[in-house]
Amino acid sequence: MGPGDAIHGVSITAPIGCLVWASSLLLKAGAFEHWRVGKLSRKMPTGGLHTEIDLSYEQEWELYHNSFSLCSKKLRVCMVELGLAYRSHEIDLIETGSYQNVGREFLAVNPAGTVPVLVHRGHPVYESHEQIVYAAEHAGARGMGLLPSEPELREIVDDWTDRASLVGNPLESIDQRAGHCIPGLTLPLFATTVAAIPYVEIFKGLFTHPNKERPLIFAALKFFGVRGLPKLGPMMKIVARSRDHMARHLDALEDHLAKNGGPWMVGEIFTLADVSWVVVLDRLVEADWEEVFWGAGQRPHVAAYWQELAERSSYRTAVLDARCPNVRDGIAALAEAKAGDRALRAALEGELGTS
Ligand SMILES: N[C@@H](CCC(=O)N[C@@H](CS)C(=O)NCC(=O)O)C(=O)O
């Protein structure tokens, strides 16, 4: 469906146009985001274990997660690396089909409505960068391997884990965290994966999701598609800004890996820092940024690091095997659109340093 198409004989160009205009305005002003964060932060639980909350549970470890979410992938990779079995509760986000994450049942698990949530013996642990540490600290010898106790190694692990994390509003501190560049760099992929999500599901978010930007952005992406994304100026600015900052984070990673010799972030030991970065690099690959960032001999240490990460069985089990159909199709559609449209490729990949 494209501009001018009609549903039951009624033109949808005008209402969609208004929504796109409204979403651009909101993105530019950022006023709504402040309102949203202000409103949600009263409900947003702090990170870490909450022993004061009791949830019903059947297994020692339970995981509320989504197949596509970056933070969920990180926690799943971590659980596989630690050899911790868990009971799985898959929660849909609009990215994968519906706003189950803001339904009554899931809000009882996490009032902030975000995934993942790790539940240990019925108590939730919030924030994925804290969940992986918590899980490692409760996984015996295997956990100690992923989380070294030597202060100088632990400092490296903490720094690089933090740099890959998503903490608070992703559009802020994009210069400090590669994780914060990920939503912007995923916009082209959202523009293809959303093709499988009906408008009616997307617009439900106007009534149910605390962040009204989400349905507006997803509706605009669906309407324009990836080929029309270059027309959405505010979104393109976010793509360009995220691309430039990600290039700097990867330069730092390249330097770090060149100095310590690899194959992992702290040399021979695979740690939580690598768990945190495998999902960042995976997202860059699935959203077709691999060539831009480490193709054609650029950043050879990052390229070699990615190759090692992608060969780990935890990556295959927790990320590749979990990929859902609309994401699989969206990845192929994005690659196809860029391959057949040089202007689109140039608009998305641009000249680094131009944002
Ligand atoms: N800082 C949180 C971020 C959680 C987060 O934003 N999760 C996203 C998926 S990666 C989510 O649930 N989004 C759904 C929504 O906002 O509707 C963490 O690391 O766990």
The ligand as an SDF file (V2000), in Angstrom:
LIG
                    3D

 20 19  0  0  0  0  0  0  0  0999 V2000
   16.8590    0.1150   29.8110 N   0  0  0  0  0  0  0  0  0  0  0  0
   15.9580   -0.9730   29.5210 C   0  0  0  0  0  0  0  0  0  0  0  0
   15.3570   -0.7200   28.1490 C   0  0  0  0  0  0  0  0  0  0  0  0
   14.1600   -1.5970   27.9250 C   0  0  0  0  0  0  0  0  0  0  0  0
   13.4720   -1.2340   26.6260 C   0  0  0  0  0  0  0  0  0  0  0  0
   13.3480   -0.0520   26.2610 O   0  0  0  0  0  0  0  0  0  0  0  0
   12.9950   -2.2700   25.9670 N   0  0  0  0  0  0  0  0  0  0  0  0
   12.3590   -2.0860   24.6870 C   0  0  0  0  0  0  0  0  0  0  0  0
   12.7780   -3.2020   23.7470 C   0  0  0  0  0  0  0  0  0  0  0  0
   14.5520   -3.2610   23.5400 S   0  0  0  0  0  0  0  0  0  0  0  0
   10.8570   -2.1640   24.8690 C   0  0  0  0  0  0  0  0  0  0  0  0
   10.3600   -2.9270   25.6670 O   0  0  0  0  0  0  0  0  0  0  0  0
   10.1220   -1.3680   24.0960 N   0  0  0  0  0  0  0  0  0  0  0  0
    8.7080   -1.4760   24.0170 C   0  0  0  0  0  0  0  0  0  0  0  0
    7.9740   -0.2060   24.1220 C   0  0  0  0  0  0  0  0  0  0  0  0
    8.5600    0.8160   24.5280 O   0  0  0  0  0  0  0  0  0  0  0  0
    6.7780   -0.2300   23.7910 O   0  0  0  0  0  0  0  0  0  0  0  0
   16.6960   -2.3040   29.5770 C   0  0  0  0  0  0  0  0  0  0  0  0
   17.9050   -2.3200   29.2910 O   0  0  0  0  0  0  0  0  0  0  0  0
   16.0860   -3.3220   29.9440 O   0  0  0  0  0  0  0  0  0  0  0  0
  1  2  1  0
  2  3  1  0
  2 18  1  0
  3  4  1  0
  4  5  1  0
  5  6  2  0
  5  7  1  0
  7  8  1  0
  8  9  1  0
  8 11  1  0
  9 10  1  0
 11 12  2  0
 11 13  1  0
 13 14  1  0
 14 15  1  0
 15 16  2  0
 15 17  1  0
 18 19  2  0
 18 20  1  0
M  END
$$$$
